[in-house]
């Protein structure tokens, strides 16, 4: 099992970000998943990355979401992610992914995949912040 964590201090308030946060928003913000279908309650999605189709199940948390790839489509043996938003003097968004590739070479693939997973998490956070501004925040984004 390999773990990647990305954390960023952002300008929108925690409340503004949490209002925009949803399973669909997380998947769309990652920019790598093609969404095929969603469950009626919007907590489970069938997605694909290139040729691999996967099922992603979301659980809402008080401060964000956790999601598991329940069917890794032959890519992952296991994959779990959590995206949380903390308020206070500053707003911090943290994304953590734990994963293991489904291969006899997973010990090598896990390390090689770390930069791709890091980029996915960074892109997700950046796009969620941008989405918050596009939907009415009265402040401008900035790099933290």
C-alpha angles and dihedrals in degrees: 000000000000126000132207124185129188123183129181136180108224137186103235115087119257089246092054092050094045090051089057096041118106136140091258091048090052093050094044092046092056088065094209105081126084106207113220102173143345132212117252091257093047095238099108127051136184107217138166136213109199103312098341116098117201141176118230121195120198131203119193117231128194089255104028140316141300120205136188130200096229092181110032092193091235091301102088130039085194135355129175128171136183128192117190136176121209123194131197129097086347136013116247123189115197126188122187127183126187115190147158124195118234098243141099084242094054092123088064098034092051091059094043091049094053095089091050092049091046090052091048092053093045091049091048093053094045093049093046089054091048090048089054091055093046090053096057115291108151096216130076123245121252136180113260 
